[in-house]
Amino acid sequence: MKPASIADYRKAARRRLPRFLFDYFDGGSYAETTLRANIADLQAIALRQRVLNDVSAIDLTTELFGQQLAMPIALGPIGLAGMAARRGEVQAARAAAAAGIPFTLSTVSACSLAEVARGCDTPFWFQLYMVRDRGFMRALLEQARAHRCPVLVFTVDMPLPGARYRDYRSGLAGAPGLGGKLRRADQAVRRPRWAWDVGVNGRPHQLGNVAPLLGPKSGLEDFLGWMKHNFDPGTSWRDLDFIRAHWSGPIVVKGILDAEDARAAAAAGVDGLVVSNHGGRQLDGVPSVARALPAIADAVGDRLTVLADGGVRSGLDVVRMLALGARGVLLGRAWAFALAAAGEGGVRHVLELIEAEMRVAMALTGKTHIGAIGPESLAA
């Protein structure tokens, strides 16, 4: 039976993926309190139902950073997403292009910038981490420009990787050498469809953008080691000068959770920000995005474009985020689950579901265009 919701796709992804990958996509840090709060707090937001309005012509289109979008959504960056399905980032980029929305490629993707550009004619956004090797960053920015990426998403909430207990328990992290490989291999053979599609036919398994640093025979453990030692905890607002010197397009800072940091981002001259706690994968116990978003939108929403991610599991949740002050939403786990369960077709279907759910939510709140959704859409 075809999934009817993102929750259904999550269940399907769990059945298809080896444990170490499902837990990587699904899990958060520490006790996963913030991960759960992202979902629960957003779903607790009550909207103001309005009736007897003419909602026969609902328009979901919007503009973000000079791009006309079919709806106020982008597929957010997800590391290792290409391991969810064969050459997965290419499939997701195609699905996003078909839906008329942007795809964002992670620095730590399975497919490289060049591979995604070859596989999808539509320009995509690029996400950048600040790492110690500035030469590597400069080369990535040059590639992103060469492949016509229109927007740079600069993630700032990862000076160090979070403590993700599920990754240790599954063998993805903390199990180096032969022991870890055997644990992951055992989980993979228990998922034969994934093993054939990705493990065998999805080669090479190098992390595309990072592969030149790791060498031709690098694998998952090499990548995890590189990640652990190359994120830069010394990064500060001054480092935006380095990025701006090598990037001429819009810059969106991702990982803002405090109004003071939002004002600092506006003062630094960026074009937008993403209210985000990294999907609950970094510091557990911080506020959910639904709780943090209104104050940030009030602080800087007239100075730059405020986006949000975290806990979105339906088109109704997208409308809730817009009502809380966001101008657009980055989808994360929603598209990763769909990709794992059904490849490009699954991502396309999830976006169709979200569009249909948004239309219902807008109709029943009496809104016919995206710009009309705001705090007045919230129930008192």
Residue pairs with C-beta under 8 A, 6 or more apart in sequence:
2 349
3 9
3 11
3 12
3 338
3 341
3 342
3 346
3 349
4 353
5 313
5 314
5 353
6 313
6 314
6 334
6 337
6 338
6 350
6 353
7 313
9 334
9 337
9 338
9 341
9 342
9 346
9 350
10 26
10 333
10 337
12 337
12 340
12 341
12 342
13 22
13 25
13 26
13 84
13 336
13 337
13 338
13 340
13 341
14 22
14 26
16 191
16 193
16 194
16 340
16 341
17 25
17 84
17 191
17 194
17 340
18 184
18 187
18 188
18 190
18 191
18 194
18 195
19 170
19 187
20 167
20 170
20 171
20 172
20 183
20 184
20 187
21 80
21 83
21 84
21 172
21 194
21 340
22 340
23 166
23 167
23 169
23 170
23 172
24 80
24 164
24 166
24 167
24 170
24 172
25 78
25 84
25 333
25 336
25 337
25 340
26 166
26 333
27 35
27 164
27 165
27 166
27 167
27 281
28 34
28 35
28 162
28 164
28 279
28 280
28 281
28 284
29 35
29 162
29 163
29 164
29 165
29 280
29 281
29 282
29 283
29 284
30 162
30 163
30 165
30 284
30 285
31 284
32 280
32 284
33 280
33 284
33 285
34 277
34 280
34 283
34 284
34 285
34 286
34 287
34 288
35 279
35 280
35 281
35 284
36 280
37 280
37 287
37 288
37 291
37 311
38 277
38 279
38 280
38 288
38 289
38 290
38 310
38 311
39 311
39 313
40 288
40 311
41 288
41 289
41 290
41 291
41 311
42 288
42 289
42 290
42 310
42 311
42 312
42 317
42 320
42 321
43 311
43 313
43 317
43 320
44 290
45 290
45 320
45 323
45 324
45 378
46 378
46 379
47 319
47 320
47 323
47 361
47 364
47 365
47 377
47 378
47 379
48 365
48 376
48 377
48 378
48 379
48 380
49 364
49 365
49 379
50 364
50 365
50 366
51 364
51 366
53 366
53 368
54 368
55 362
55 363
55 366
55 367
55 368
57 368
58 359
58 362
58 363
58 367
58 368
58 369
59 368
59 369
59 370
60 70
60 71
60 72
60 355
60 358
60 359
60 362
60 370
61 68
61 69
61 70
61 71
61 370
62 68
62 69
62 71
62 72
62 327
62 328
62 370
62 371
63 69
64 72
64 74
64 102
64 272
64 305
64 307
64 327
64 328
65 150
65 151
65 249
65 250
65 252
65 271
65 272
65 305
66 150
66 250
67 102
67 150
67 151
69 100
69 101
69 102
69 328
70 99
70 100
70 101
70 355
71 99
71 100
71 101
71 318
71 354
71 355
71 358
71 370
72 318
72 322
72 326
72 327
72 328
72 329
72 370
73 101
73 318
73 328
73 329
73 330
73 331
73 351
73 354
74 96
74 101
74 102
74 103
74 104
74 125
74 307
74 328
74 329
74 330
74 331
75 92
75 93
75 95
75 96
75 101
75 102
75 103
75 104
75 330
75 331
75 335
75 347
76 104
76 127
76 153
76 274
76 309
76 330
76 331
76 332
77 104
77 105
77 106
77 107
77 109
77 127
77 153
77 155
77 254
78 106
78 332
78 333
78 335
78 336
79 106
79 107
79 108
79 109
80 108
80 109
80 110
80 207
81 88
81 89
81 92
81 106
81 109
81 110
81 336
81 339
82 88
82 89
82 90
82 109
82 110
82 111
82 202
82 208
83 110
83 198
83 202
83 205
84 198
84 336
84 339
84 340
85 91
85 197
85 198
85 202
85 339
85 340
85 343
85 344
86 197
86 198
86 201
86 202
86 343
87 110
87 111
87 115
87 119
87 202
88 110
88 111
88 198
88 339
88 343
89 103
89 105
89 106
89 109
89 110
89 111
89 115
89 116
90 111
90 115
90 116
90 119
90 120
91 339
91 343
91 344
91 347
92 103
92 335
92 339
92 344
92 347
93 103
93 105
93 116
93 119
93 120
93 122
93 124
94 119
94 120
94 344
95 103
95 335
95 344
95 345
95 347
95 348
95 351
96 102
96 103
96 122
96 124
96 347
96 351
97 103
97 120
97 121
97 122
98 348
99 348
99 351
99 352
99 355
101 351
102 124
102 125
102 150
102 151
103 116
103 120
103 122
103 124
103 125
104 124
104 125
104 126
104 127
104 153
104 330
105 111
105 113
105 116
105 124
105 125
105 126
105 127
105 149
106 127
107 126
107 127
107 128
107 129
107 140
107 209
107 210
108 129
108 207
108 209
108 210
108 223
108 227
109 116
109 207
109 208
109 209
110 205
110 206
110 207
110 208
111 119
111 208
112 208
112 209
112 211
113 126
113 140
113 143
113 144
113 147
113 149
113 208
113 209
114 143
114 147
114 208
115 208
116 124
116 147
117 124
117 147
117 148
123 147
123 148
123 149
123 150
124 149
125 149
125 150
125 151
125 152
125 153
126 140
126 144
126 149
126 151
126 152
126 153
127 152
127 153
127 154
127 155
127 254
128 137
128 140
128 141
128 144
128 152
128 153
128 154
128 155
128 243
129 155
129 158
129 231
130 137
130 154
130 156
130 231
130 232
130 235
130 239
131 137
131 230
131 231
131 232
132 230
132 231
132 232
133 213
133 230
134 242
136 213
137 242
137 243
137 246
138 246
140 209
141 152
141 243
141 246
141 247
142 246
143 209
144 152
144 247
145 247
145 248
145 249
149 249
150 249
150 250
151 249
151 250
151 252
152 243
152 247
152 249
152 250
152 251
152 252
153 252
153 254
153 274
154 240
154 243
154 251
154 252
154 253
154 254
154 270
155 254
155 255
155 278
156 235
156 253
156 254
156 255
156 256
157 254
157 255
157 257
157 276
157 277
157 278
157 282
157 283
158 231
158 255
158 278
158 282
159 231
159 232
159 233
159 234
159 235
160 231
160 233
161 227
161 228
161 231
162 278
162 281
162 282
162 283
162 284
164 173
164 281
167 173
167 174
168 174
168 175
170 183
170 187
171 179
171 180
171 183
171 184
171 187
172 180
172 184
172 220
172 224
173 224
174 180
175 183
176 221
177 221
180 221
181 221
184 220
188 194
188 195
188 199
189 195
204 211
205 219
205 220
206 214
206 216
206 218
206 219
206 223
207 214
207 218
207 223
210 223
210 226
211 218
213 226
214 222
214 223
214 226
215 222
237 264
237 268
240 251
240 268
240 269
240 270
243 251
244 251
244 269
250 271
250 272
251 270
251 271
251 272
252 270
252 271
252 272
252 273
252 274
252 305
252 307
253 265
253 268
253 270
253 272
253 273
253 274
254 273
254 274
254 276
254 309
254 330
255 274
255 276
255 277
255 278
256 262
256 265
256 273
256 274
256 275
256 276
256 296
257 275
257 276
257 277
257 286
257 287
257 289
257 292
257 296
258 292
258 296
259 295
259 296
259 298
259 299
259 300
262 273
262 275
262 296
262 299
262 300
262 306
263 299
263 300
265 273
265 300
265 304
266 300
266 303
266 304
270 304
271 304
271 305
272 304
272 305
272 306
272 307
273 296
273 300
273 304
273 305
273 306
273 307
274 307
274 308
274 309
274 330
275 289
275 292
275 293
275 296
275 297
275 306
275 307
275 308
275 309
275 310
275 326
276 289
276 308
276 309
276 310
276 330
277 283
277 286
277 287
277 288
277 289
277 292
277 310
279 309
279 310
279 332
279 333
280 310
288 310
288 311
289 308
289 309
289 310
289 311
289 321
290 310
290 311
290 320
290 321
290 324
293 306
293 308
293 321
293 324
293 325
293 326
294 324
294 325
294 375
296 306
296 325
297 306
297 324
297 325
297 326
298 325
300 306
301 325
301 327
305 327
305 328
306 325
306 326
306 327
307 326
307 327
307 328
307 329
307 330
308 321
308 324
308 326
308 328
308 329
308 330
309 329
309 330
309 331
309 332
310 332
311 317
312 318
312 321
312 329
312 331
312 332
312 334
313 334
314 353
314 354
314 357
315 353
315 354
315 355
315 356
315 357
315 358
315 359
315 360
315 361
316 357
316 358
316 360
316 361
317 329
318 329
318 354
318 357
318 358
319 358
319 361
319 362
319 365
319 373
319 377
321 329
322 329
322 370
322 373
322 374
322 377
323 373
323 374
323 375
323 377
323 378
324 375
324 378
325 374
325 375
331 354
334 350
334 354
335 347
335 350
335 351
337 350
338 346
338 347
338 349
338 350
339 346
339 347
340 346
342 349
362 368
362 373
365 373
365 377
367 373
367 377
